[in-house]
Amino acid sequence: MSRISLALLSGAIAAMTPSAFAQEPLPIAEGESKFLGNIHAPTQLDGFLQHWNQVTPENAGKWGSVERERDVMSWDALDAAYQFAKDNNLPFKMHVLVWGNQQPTWIETLSSAEQEAEVIEWFEAVANRYPDIDTIEVVNEPINDPPFGDGNGNYAQALGGDGDTGWDWIVRSFELARSYFPNSELILNEYGLLNSTDRATEYAGIVTLLKAQNLIDGVGIQAHAFSTRGSAQEIAGNLQIIADTGVPVYITELDIDGPTDEEQLADYQKIFPVLWEHDAVKGITLWGWRPGMWRDEQDAELVDENGEARPALDWLRGYVGNSAPFIASSQAFTVSESASSGTLVGTLQVTDADGNELTFSVSPSTSPFEISSTGDISVSANNVLDYESVTQYELTITGYDGYQYGEAASVTITVEDADEAPVFTATSFSVAEDVAAGSVVAELQAVDPEGQDVTYSLAETSTVFELNSDTGEISLLDGVTLDYETATSHSLEITASDGEKTQTETVVISVTDVNDTTPAPTPTPTTPGNSGGGGSIGWSLLGLLALLISRKTARQAEGKVT
C-alpha cells in the first residue's frame, strides 16, 4: 500500500466519530408480529427509521394535493413517500383515493359522467405510477365526510349515490380499486368510532356489506385524541364491534394529546394497550410524532422542541418490545398456622424475558399474604393464620413489569394445623368478703383450639386459695376467710396445659366490701305532752339515758359492773 493510500485511510478513520460505529436504535416494533408506523411529512422524518416501520403519506396522496389543476399531476411529494418506504423495505399505505375533503375543486363543476371518468382516471394514474402499493385507503370517512355536496368534491352521485344498499358509491369505489389494484390490500377508514357505539355499529354494517362481495381486505379505525377520551372499557367494546366483522383491523391515525408529560403518558398507558393487544389489530400508524404535526396546539408530539423524547415515547418503546411476565399457574404451597408475620411461604415460578423488576397484585386483597419483587410469598404484617378458621387460600396473582400485565395465575396456599396453647376465656373475677371458707370463688375456663383436655396448675402454692387442676375451680382454703380491709384483691399465676402447649395468665380475684359494723340502737322518741322547747329536752334526756345504758353494758361485759 502506498503512503498516499495509507494516509488517506488513516485520515478517514480519524474523521470517524465514535458514533459512526454505534448501532442505530431499531424501530420500536422491530421483530413484532404487527407494525408501528407513522406519517411521511417533511417535519416528521428526522429519526423516523429509528422508531417506525410503516409509512403513510400525510397529505401527498390526497387527490387534491396531486391534481389541483385538472389533468396536471404533481407527484413529487408522493413519490418521495413511496420511495422512502421501498428503499427501507417498509410497508406503504396509500392515503387516500376517495374522500369528501381535500379533493379537487374543479371536479364539482363537471357532469356526472365526467366526474366518474375523472375518478377512474385518478385510480388508473395511481396504479400505473405505484404498482407495488401494499395497502390502499380506498374510501376515507364515508360516514363523517363523504364526497356529497359543494366543497366536498360532490361526486358520490356519479359513483352510484346511496343506491339500493345505501352505500352504492362506496361499493363502486371498491369495485374500481379491486380492478386497478388487484395485488393491494383494500381498506376503509373512518373516525369517531371508538367513542360511539352507534357509529361503530353503523360502520361495521358497511364493512359487512363490502366483505360479502369480497371487496375489502382490512378496516381502518382512526384514533385521534378526540375519539379516545372514553374509558378503556368503552374503547375496547367499540373496537370489538368492528373486529366482529372478521376483517383485519388497522389503527390508522393515532395521536394522544399531552398538555403535560404526565397526562400524555397516562393516556398512552390507558389507550395504546387496548389497541395493540387486540388480536384483530394488525398494525398501528401514528399521525405524527415531532413538532410540526397537525395537533401541535394540543401538544400531541412525542418529542419536545429540543429533540428530547417525552416520557410517553420512552414508555412506548419499552412497552411494544416488552415481553409480559409469565407466572406458572396452579402452583401450591403450605404454611403452618403458627407462622408469624414475615414467614416465607414459598417463591413463585415467574419469568420475565426482559429482566424487568416485577410487582404483583393478589386477589382477594384481604388475603394474609404479600409478594416481593422476586416472587417471594410471605405472611404479611399484622396477620395471623388460623387453621380452625381457614384451611386453604385460593389466590389469583398477576405480575406487572412496568409495561405490561401478565396473565393471571392461580396459586393455592394450604394452612397446616399446629398444636396451639389453650386460651383463657376470663382472667378476672370478683367475690364478696363474707364468702364462707372452702367456697368456690372462681371457675376458670381455658379452651384448647384442637379440643384437647385442659389441666390447670398454680405457679406458687397459695395460703388463701386452692385450685382444682381438672375443673379450674378456685376455692378458699378451709378455715380461711377474706377481708376487704386487709386485701382488696388477690393475684394468682395459673398455667393451662393441653399436655403439650401451655399458657400462663395472671388471674385476679377482686374482693368486694361488705358492711360488717353493728349499728347503735336507735331510740324510739316519745312525743312530748306539750309543744315548744320541751320536745328538745325530752330527746336529749333519752339520748343521755341510752348512752349510760350502753356504757353500763360494756362494763358488765368486762366484769367491772355487776
C-alpha positions in Angstrom: 0.0 0.0 0.0 1.3 3.4 -1.0 2.0 6.1 1.6 -0.7 8.2 0.0 -3.3 5.5 0.3 -2.3 4.8 3.8 -2.6 8.4 4.7 -6.0 8.7 3.2 -7.2 5.6 5.1 -5.8 6.9 8.3 -7.5 10.2 7.7 -10.8 8.6 7.0 -10.6 6.6 10.2 -9.6 9.6 12.2 -12.5 11.5 10.8 -15.0 9.0 12.0 -16.6 9.8 15.3 -17.4 7.1 17.9 -21.0 7.4 16.9 -20.1 6.3 13.4 -19.5 2.8 14.8 -22.5 2.9 17.1 -25.6 0.9 16.1 -28.7 2.9 15.5 -31.7 2.0 17.5 -34.1 -0.3 15.7 -37.7 0.6 15.1 -39.9 0.2 18.1 -41.9 -2.7 16.7 -38.9 -4.4 15.0 -39.5 -8.2 15.2 -43.1 -7.8 16.3 -46.0 -9.5 14.6 -47.6 -6.1 13.8 -46.2 -2.8 12.7 -46.0 0.6 14.4 -45.8 3.2 11.7 -46.0 6.9 11.2 -46.7 9.6 8.6 -44.3 10.7 5.9 -44.0 14.5 6.0 -41.1 16.9 6.0 -41.3 17.7 9.7 -41.7 14.1 10.7 -38.7 12.4 9.0 -35.9 13.1 11.5 -35.2 9.8 13.3 -38.1 8.1 11.5 -36.2 4.8 10.8 -35.1 4.5 14.4 -38.7 4.5 15.6 -41.2 3.4 13.0 -41.6 0.6 10.5 -44.5 1.5 8.3 -45.1 4.6 6.1 -48.3 6.6 5.3 -48.1 9.9 3.4 -49.8 12.6 5.4 -51.1 14.9 2.6 -49.1 13.9 -0.5 -51.5 11.1 -1.6 -54.7 13.1 -1.4 -56.3 13.8 -4.8 -56.5 17.5 -4.2 -52.7 17.6 -3.5 -51.8 15.7 -6.6 -54.2 17.2 -9.2 -55.1 20.7 -8.0 -55.4 21.6 -11.7 -57.3 19.2 -14.0 -55.0 16.9 -15.9 -51.9 18.4 -14.2 -50.4 15.8 -11.8 -47.9 16.7 -9.2 -46.3 13.6 -7.9 -43.1 14.8 -6.2 -44.2 14.6 -2.6 -46.0 11.2 -3.1 -43.0 9.8 -5.0 -40.8 10.7 -2.0 -43.0 8.9 0.5 -43.4 5.9 -1.7 -39.7 5.6 -2.5 -38.8 6.2 1.2 -40.9 3.1 2.1 -39.5 1.0 -0.7 -35.9 2.0 -0.1 -36.2 0.9 3.5 -38.3 -2.1 2.9 -41.3 -0.7 4.9 -45.0 -1.3 4.2 -46.5 1.6 2.3 -50.2 2.6 2.7 -51.7 5.0 0.1 -53.8 7.7 1.7 -56.4 8.2 0.0 -58.3 7.7 -3.2 -61.9 8.8 -2.4 -62.7 11.3 0.3 -65.1 14.2 0.8 -62.2 16.5 1.8 -59.0 17.9 0.2 -60.4 16.9 -3.2 -60.0 18.8 -6.5 -62.4 21.8 -6.5 -62.7 21.7 -10.3 -64.5 18.3 -10.2 -67.6 19.8 -8.7 -68.5 21.7 -11.8 -68.4 18.6 -14.1 -71.2 16.5 -15.3 -71.9 13.2 -13.5 -70.4 11.2 -16.5 -67.3 13.4 -16.5 -66.9 13.0 -12.7 -67.0 9.3 -13.0 -64.4 9.4 -15.8 -62.1 11.6 -13.7 -62.4 9.2 -10.7 -61.4 6.3 -13.0 -58.6 8.3 -14.4 -57.3 9.1 -10.9 -57.4 5.4 -9.9 -55.6 4.4 -13.1 -52.9 7.1 -12.7 -52.0 6.0 -9.2 -52.0 2.3 -10.2 -49.6 3.0 -13.1 -47.2 5.1 -11.1 -47.1 2.9 -8.0 -47.6 -0.8 -8.9 -46.4 -2.1 -5.5 -48.6 -0.3 -3.1 -49.1 -2.6 -0.1 -52.3 -1.1 1.3 -54.8 1.5 -0.2 -57.3 3.5 1.7 -60.0 3.3 -1.0 -62.6 5.5 0.9 -61.9 7.7 3.8 -64.5 8.9 6.3 -67.6 7.6 4.4 -69.9 8.5 7.4 -68.4 11.8 8.5 -67.1 13.3 5.3 -68.5 11.7 2.1 -68.0 13.4 -1.3 -71.5 14.8 -1.3 -72.3 18.5 -1.8 -70.3 21.6 -2.7 -66.9 21.8 -1.1 -66.7 18.1 -0.7 -66.0 17.0 -4.3 -69.6 16.3 -4.9 -69.0 13.2 -7.0 -70.6 10.5 -4.9 -73.7 10.5 -7.0 -71.5 9.8 -10.1 -70.4 6.6 -8.4 -73.9 5.5 -7.7 -75.1 7.6 -4.7 -76.8 5.8 -1.9 -78.5 3.3 -4.3 -80.2 0.1 -3.1 -77.6 -0.7 -0.4 -77.5 2.8 1.0 -73.8 2.8 0.2 -73.6 2.1 -3.5 -71.0 4.8 -4.1 -68.7 3.0 -1.7 -69.3 -0.3 -3.3 -68.5 1.2 -6.7 -65.2 2.7 -5.4 -64.1 -0.6 -4.1 -65.0 -2.4 -7.3 -62.8 0.1 -9.2 -60.0 -0.3 -6.7 -60.1 -4.1 -6.9 -59.8 -3.8 -10.7 -56.9 -1.4 -10.7 -55.1 -2.7 -7.6 -55.5 -6.4 -7.7 -52.5 -7.1 -5.5 -53.0 -4.4 -2.9 -54.9 -4.7 0.4 -58.0 -2.5 0.2 -59.3 -0.9 3.3 -62.0 1.5 4.5 -61.2 4.3 7.0 -63.2 6.3 9.5 -63.0 8.3 12.7 -65.3 8.8 15.7 -65.8 5.1 16.2 -64.0 4.3 19.4 -66.2 6.7 21.4 -69.5 5.9 19.8 -71.3 2.5 19.8 -73.9 3.7 17.3 -71.2 4.9 14.9 -69.2 1.7 15.4 -72.2 -0.4 14.6 -73.1 1.6 11.5 -69.5 1.3 10.3 -69.5 -2.4 10.9 -72.5 -2.6 8.7 -70.6 -1.0 5.7 -67.7 -3.4 6.3 -70.0 -6.4 6.3 -71.6 -5.2 3.0 -68.2 -5.0 1.3 -67.0 -8.2 2.8 -70.0 -10.1 1.4 -68.8 -9.0 -2.1 -65.1 -9.8 -1.4 -64.2 -6.2 -1.9 -62.5 -5.3 1.4 -59.3 -6.7 3.0 -58.9 -4.5 6.0 -60.8 -1.9 8.1 -59.2 1.3 9.3 -60.1 2.9 12.6 -58.8 6.4 13.2 -57.7 7.0 16.8 -57.3 10.8 17.1 -57.3 12.1 20.7 -60.9 13.3 20.4 -62.1 9.8 19.6 -60.3 8.1 22.5 -61.4 10.1 25.5 -63.7 7.5 26.9 -62.8 4.7 29.3 -60.6 1.8 28.3 -63.6 -0.4 28.5 -65.6 1.8 26.2 -62.8 1.9 23.6 -62.4 -1.9 23.8 -66.1 -2.5 23.4 -66.4 -0.4 20.3 -63.2 -1.9 18.8 -64.7 -5.3 19.3 -67.9 -4.4 17.4 -65.8 -3.7 14.3 -63.5 -6.6 14.9 -66.5 -8.9 15.0 -66.9 -8.4 11.2 -64.0 -10.8 10.8 -62.0 -8.3 8.8 -58.4 -7.4 9.9 -58.2 -4.1 11.7 -55.7 -1.3 11.4 -55.5 1.7 13.7 -54.7 4.3 11.0 -54.4 7.7 12.7 -53.3 7.7 16.3 -52.4 10.7 18.3 -52.7 11.4 22.0 -52.7 14.9 23.4 -50.2 15.9 26.0 -50.8 19.2 27.8 -48.3 17.7 30.4 -45.9 14.8 30.2 -47.8 13.1 32.9 -51.2 13.3 31.3 -49.9 12.1 27.9 -48.1 9.2 29.5 -51.2 8.2 31.5 -53.4 8.3 28.3 -50.9 6.3 26.3 -50.8 3.7 29.1 -54.6 3.6 29.1 -55.3 3.6 25.3 -52.4 2.0 23.5 -52.5 -1.4 25.1 -56.2 -1.8 24.3 -55.4 -1.3 20.7 -52.1 -3.0 20.4 -53.0 -6.1 22.3 -56.3 -6.8 20.4 -55.8 -9.9 18.2 -57.7 -8.3 15.3 -55.4 -5.3 15.1 -52.6 -5.9 12.6 -50.8 -2.6 13.0 -51.0 1.0 14.3 -50.0 4.2 12.5 -49.3 7.3 14.5 -50.4 10.6 12.8 -47.2 12.5 13.6 -44.7 12.5 16.5 -42.5 15.5 16.2 -43.2 19.3 16.4 -45.0 20.4 13.3 -47.6 17.7 13.4 -51.3 18.5 13.0 -52.1 18.6 16.7 -49.3 20.9 17.8 -51.7 23.1 19.7 -52.7 20.1 21.8 -49.1 19.1 22.4 -49.6 15.7 20.9 -45.9 15.4 19.8 -43.8 12.7 21.4 -40.5 14.7 21.0 -40.1 18.1 22.6 -38.7 21.2 20.9 -35.2 20.2 22.0 -35.4 16.9 20.3 -35.7 15.0 23.6 -38.1 12.1 23.8 -41.1 12.7 26.1 -41.9 10.0 28.7 -44.7 8.6 26.6 -42.2 7.8 23.8 -39.8 6.1 26.2 -42.7 4.1 27.6 -43.9 3.2 24.1 -40.5 1.7 23.2 -40.4 -0.2 26.4 -43.9 -1.5 26.1 -44.0 -2.6 22.5 -40.8 -4.5 22.6 -41.5 -5.9 26.0 -42.5 -9.4 27.0 -45.1 -9.7 29.6 -44.1 -11.6 32.8 -45.2 -15.2 33.0 -46.4 -16.9 36.2 -46.7 -20.7 36.1 -50.3 -21.5 37.0 -51.6 -24.0 39.5 -48.7 -23.5 42.0 -49.3 -24.8 45.5 -47.7 -24.0 48.9 -48.2 -25.0 52.5 -47.7 -22.9 55.7 -48.2 -23.7 59.4 -50.9 -21.7 61.1 -48.3 -20.9 63.7 -46.2 -18.9 61.1 -45.6 -15.4 62.2 -45.6 -12.2 60.1 -42.8 -12.2 57.6 -42.5 -16.0 57.4 -41.6 -17.2 53.9 -44.4 -19.4 52.4 -42.7 -20.1 49.1 -41.4 -18.5 45.9 -43.4 -18.1 42.7 -42.3 -19.7 39.5 -42.2 -16.5 37.4 -40.2 -15.4 34.4 -39.7 -12.1 32.6 -37.7 -12.3 29.4 -36.8 -8.6 29.6 -35.4 -8.8 33.2 -37.6 -6.0 34.4 -38.4 -5.5 38.1 -41.7 -7.0 38.8 -44.6 -6.1 41.1 -47.5 -8.4 41.9 -51.2 -8.0 42.7 -53.0 -10.5 44.8 -56.7 -11.3 44.8 -58.5 -11.3 47.1 -56.8 -8.3 48.5 -57.8 -9.4 52.0 -55.6 -12.4 51.9 -52.9 -12.6 54.7 -50.0 -12.8 52.2 -47.7 -10.4 50.3 -45.3 -10.9 47.4 -41.9 -9.3 47.0 -40.5 -8.2 43.6 -38.6 -11.5 43.4 -41.8 -13.5 43.8 -41.3 -14.5 47.5 -44.7 -15.1 49.2 -44.7 -14.4 52.9 -47.2 -13.8 55.7 -48.0 -10.1 55.7 -47.6 -7.9 58.7 -50.3 -7.9 61.4 -51.9 -11.1 60.0 -52.4 -14.3 61.9 -53.2 -17.6 60.3 -55.8 -19.8 61.9 -56.4 -23.4 60.7 -59.7 -23.6 62.5 -61.0 -20.6 60.6 -59.4 -21.0 57.1 -57.7 -24.1 55.9 -56.9 -23.1 52.4 -56.5 -19.9 50.3 -57.2 -19.7 46.6 -55.2 -16.7 45.2 -55.2 -15.1 41.8 -51.8 -13.5 41.2 -50.9 -11.1 38.4 -47.4 -9.8 37.6 -46.6 -6.4 36.2 -43.2 -5.4 34.8 -43.7 -1.7 34.4 -45.1 -2.0 30.9 -47.4 -5.0 30.7 -49.5 -7.2 33.0 -49.0 -10.9 32.5 -51.8 -13.4 32.5 -53.3 -14.1 36.0 -52.2 -17.3 37.6 -53.9 -19.4 40.3 -52.0 -20.2 43.5 -53.1 -22.4 46.3 -51.8 -22.0 49.9 -52.8 -24.6 52.4 -52.7 -23.9 56.1 -51.4 -26.7 58.2 -52.8 -27.4 61.6 -50.5 -26.7 64.5 -50.8 -27.5 68.2 -51.8 -24.3 69.9 -51.8 -23.5 73.6 -55.1 -23.2 75.5 -56.7 -19.8 75.6 -58.3 -18.5 78.9 -61.8 -17.2 78.4 -61.6 -14.9 81.5 -58.9 -13.9 84.0 -60.8 -11.5 86.3 -63.3 -12.5 89.0 -64.9 -10.9 92.0 -66.2 -12.3 95.3 -67.7 -10.8 98.4 -65.5 -10.7 101.5 -68.1 -12.6 103.6 -68.0 -15.7 101.4 -67.6 -18.8 103.6 -64.3 -20.7 104.0 -64.0 -23.5 101.4 -66.3 -21.8 98.9 -65.7 -21.8 95.2 -64.7 -18.1 94.3 -63.9 -18.5 90.6 -64.4 -21.0 87.8 -61.6 -20.8 85.3 -62.0 -22.0 81.7 -59.3 -22.4 79.1 -60.3 -23.6 75.6 -57.9 -25.6 73.5 -58.2 -24.9 69.8 -57.6 -28.5 69.0 -60.3 -29.7 71.5 -57.8 -31.4 73.8 -58.4 -31.7 77.6 -57.0 -28.9 79.7 -55.5 -29.1 83.1 -54.6 -26.2 85.4 -51.8 -25.5 87.9 -50.6 -22.8 90.3 -47.2 -21.3 89.7 -46.8 -21.0 93.5 -48.7 -22.5 96.5 -51.3 -20.1 97.9 -52.1 -19.6 101.5 -55.6 -18.4 100.6 -56.8 -20.4 97.6 -56.6 -23.9 96.2 -57.0 -24.9 92.5 -58.8 -27.9 91.1 -56.4 -29.0 88.4 -59.1 -30.7 86.4 -62.1 -28.3 86.6 -60.3 -25.0 87.0 -62.3 -24.1 90.1 -60.6 -21.8 92.6 -61.8 -22.2 96.2 -60.9 -20.7 99.6 -58.9 -23.0 101.7 -60.7 -24.5 104.7 -60.6 -22.1 107.7 -59.6 -19.1 105.5 -61.9 -16.1 105.0 -61.5 -12.9 103.1 -61.3 -9.4 104.5 -61.7 -6.4 102.2 -60.0 -4.2 104.8 -56.9 -6.4 104.6 -56.7 -7.1 100.9 -58.9 -5.8 98.1 -57.6 -8.3 95.5 -55.5 -11.4 95.1 -53.4 -12.4 92.1 -52.6 -15.9 91.1 -50.2 -17.1 88.3 -52.1 -20.0 86.7 -51.0 -22.2 83.8 -53.3 -24.1 81.5 -51.9 -27.1 79.6 -53.2 -29.4 76.9 -50.4 -31.8 77.5 -48.0 -30.2 75.0 -48.7 -26.5 74.9 -49.1 -24.3 77.9 -50.5 -20.8 78.5 -49.9 -18.9 81.8 -52.1 -15.9 82.8 -52.4 -13.8 85.9 -55.8 -14.4 87.4 -57.1 -11.5 89.6 -59.8 -12.1 92.2 -61.2 -8.9 93.5 -62.8 -8.7 96.9 -65.9 -6.6 97.3 -66.7 -4.8 100.6 -69.5 -6.0 102.9 -70.7 -3.7 105.8 -69.6 -5.6 108.9 -70.1 -2.8 111.6 -73.0 -3.3 114.2 -75.0 0.0 114.2 -76.0 1.6 117.6 -79.8 1.2 118.5 -82.0 4.0 117.6 -84.2 5.2 120.5 -87.9 5.5 120.0 -88.8 9.1 120.6 -91.7 9.9 122.9 -93.9 12.7 121.8 -93.9 15.5 124.4 -97.2 16.4 126.1 -96.8 19.9 125.1 -95.4 21.9 122.3 -92.5 24.2 122.5 -88.9 23.6 123.7 -89.9 20.7 125.9 -89.6 18.3 122.9 -85.9 19.1 122.6 -85.2 18.5 126.3 -87.1 15.1 126.1 -84.9 13.9 123.2 -81.7 15.0 125.0 -82.6 13.1 128.1 -83.4 10.0 126.1 -80.1 10.2 124.3 -78.3 10.6 127.7 -80.1 7.6 129.1 -79.2 5.5 126.1 -75.5 6.4 126.5 -75.5 5.4 130.2 -77.1 2.1 129.4 -74.5 1.4 126.7 -71.6 2.1 128.9 -73.0 0.0 131.7 -73.5 -2.8 129.4 -69.9 -2.5 128.2 -68.6 -2.5 131.8 -70.7 -5.6 132.6 -69.1 -7.3 129.7 -65.7 -6.5 131.1 -66.7 -7.7 134.6 -66.4 -4.3 136.1 -70.1 -3.8 136.8 -72.4 -6.4 138.4 
